[in-house]
Amino acid sequence: MFKSQLPAVNVIISTIIGRTDSKEAQMIVAQVNMLLKSSNLTIVDNGNISNNLLGRNGLHLNFQGVGKFALNILKCFPDSQFKIEGYNLFRRIVTVKEGE
């Protein structure tokens, strides 16, 4: 619908980040993420954000989790450089050892 009105705009949808505070919420998150991944939308896949990247409440991201989420978003941009008002940002691929 919006594509015909705004053809130059690309929409990216983020999968829902898992949580540990509610079993019912975990099931809903898994179902919604399956639907998103089976769609033809551009998706930020947050499947690499594990429970150890959540805060004590099991719902919000901790500092390292925010960093992982930011890297997931950056991976969706095809250009190595993009702009945010007043800033030039360069995407840098960072290799992290598993478990960090």
ZAPARO-800492 format. One record per residue: x, z, y of N, C-alpha, C in turn; residue in one letter. Coordinates in pm, whole numbers, plus 32768, in hexadecimal, padded with zeros to 4 digits. Each point is the difference from the previous one (the first is absolute). Last residue first. Layout:
% ZAPARO-800492
XZYXZYXZYA
...
//
This chain:
% ZAPARO-800492
8C00892E7A51801C803580877F867FF78056E
801D7F5B7E397FFE80918001801F803B8088G
80BE7E227F8D7F8680387FC8800B80977FFBE
810C7EF78176800B801F7F727F80803F7FCFK
80187EA481977FFD808F7FE7800A80147F6AV
80527E74819B7FFB801C7F71800B80977FECT
7F507EB4819F804D80777FDC7FEF80167F6AV
7FC17E6A81907FE080287F77805E80727FDAI
7F4A7F7281EB807A800F7FB27FD6802F7F75R
7F2D7F1A81E87FE680387F7C808380017FB3R
7FB280238218803A7FAC7F987FE580437F7BF
7F2F80038219801880477F8380377F9D7F9AL
7FB8804B822F80207F9C7F9A8022804E7F82N
7EC7808F81C2806680197F9B80177F847FABY
7EB0802D81678079803A8037807080197F9DG
7E2B7FA77F35801380078091807F8049802CE
80167F407E347F9A806180288020801A8092I
809E7E637E8C8000804E807C7F8C80628005K
815B7F037E767F7D7FFB803D8000805E8077F
814F7F0C7E5E7FF8803E80857F707FF48030Q
80797F567E608064806B8004800080468087S
7E507F0D7F03806E7FEB805F806180747FFCD
7E697FFC7EFC805E7F9A7FD080787FED805BP
7EC481BB7F92801C7FA2806C806A7F9D7FD2F
7F6A81737EF67F947F9D800C801B7F98806CC
811681857FA280127F997F997F977F92800AK
7FEE818B811480627F9D802E80147F8F7F9CL
7EEE81737F8B7FC07FAC806580607F92802CI
80A581417EDA7F9C7FAE7FBC7FBC7FA18062N
812A814180AB80477F937FBC7F9F7FA47FB6L
7F4D818380C7802E7FA2806880497F8A7FC1A
7F83815F7EE37F8A7FB7802D80277F97806AF
814B812A7F717FE27FA17F957F887FA98027K
8070815F812680687F987FFF7FE67F967F98G
7EE98178800A7FE57FAC807680677F8E8006V
804181467EB97F8D7FAB7FE07FDC7FA28071G
814A814E803A80347F937FAE7F907F9E7FDBQ
7F82818380EF80587FAC805280347F887FB1F
7E4180B17F3C806C804C803E805B7F9E804BN
7DE07FB87F9E808B7FDF7FE080608063803FL
7E0180877F6A804A7FBA806980907FE77FD6H
7EE280D57EC27FAD7F9B804180507FAE8065L
807C81977EF97FE57F937FA37FAF7F8F803AG
80C281AC80C07F707FF87FE77FDA7F917F9FN
81C6804A80977FD3806D7FAA7F6C7FF97FDER
80D77E2D80848016808880307FC880677FA0G
80B47E197F5B7F8E803D80438025808C802CL
81127EDF7EF780067FD4808C7F85802E804EL
803F80457E278067804F804480137FD58091N
7ECE7F1A7ED77FCE8083802C806980538048N
80427DEB80137FE080617F967FD68087803BS
80207DE480877FFF808380437FCD80667F9BI
80177E247FB0808380407FF1800880868048N
7E817ED5800D800D80387F7A808580467FE9G
7F217F078183803E8084800C800F80467F79N
7FB87DF980EE7FF4804C7F83804E8082800DD
7F077E958150807480597FFF7FED80577F84V
7F1E7E0A80467FFA808F7FE3808980428014I
7EA97E358069808C802B8007800080987FFAT
7E717EEC7F0E802F803380808096801B7FFBL
7EB07F6B7EA880617F9F803380318027808BN
7F6181527E597FCA7FA98069806A7F9B802AS
8041816E7EC87FC67F8B7FC17FC37F9F8066S
80C481A2808480697FB07FC17FC97F837FBCK
7ED0813980C480557FC3806780677FA27FC2L
7EF081007EDE7FB37F98804480557FB78068L
80BD81747F2B7FF27F917FA17FB37F8D803FM
8025818D80F8807F7FB77FFC7FFC7F8C7F9DN
7E8D81238018800A7FAF807A80807FAE7FFFV
7FC581307E9D7F9E7F947FF980097FA4807AQ
810E81877FF4802C7FA07F9A7FA27F897FF9A
7F888166811B80757FBA8035802E7F957F9DV
7EAE81217F717FCD7FA1806480737FAE8039I
806E815A7ED97FBB7F957FB97FCC7F968061M
80C9818480B480647FAF7FB97FBE7F8B7FB8Q
7EED814480CE803C7FA6806280697FA67FBEA
7F4181507EF77F9B7F9B802180387F998063E
810B81767F957FF87FA27F8E7F9B7F91801EK
811E811A81727F7A7FF37FC880007F987F91S
818C807C80FF7FAA807180247F757FFB7FC0D
818D7EC680037FFA805D7F907FA08074801AT
805E7DCC80907FF7808B802E7FF0805A7F87R
80957DD580AB7FCD80647FA37FFF808B803CG
7FCE7E418129806C80507FC57FC2806D7FAAI
7F2F7E1280717FF4808E8020806E804C7FB8I
803E7E0280A67FC1804A7F947FFD80938027T
7FFA7E8481798055805D7FB67FB3803D7F8CS
7FE17E1881247FB980787FD4805F80557FACI
80177E6781908041803A7F8C7FB980837FE0I
7FAF7E1581297FD780897FE48045802E7F81V
80537E778195800B80227F727FDD80937FF0N
7FA77E5F8185800A808D7FDD800780107F69V
7FB97E6280FC808D80278001801580917FD6A
7E467F29802C804E7FC57F938092802C7FFBP
7E2380A380C1808A80278020805E7FC97F95L
7E317F9B7FEB80078023808D808E8020802DQ
7F9F7F987E397FD37F8D804E800A801B8096S
8066815C7ED280667F977FF67FD77F858051K
7EE881887FB280558006807780647F8D8004F
7EE8800D7E847FAE8000807780578000807EM
//
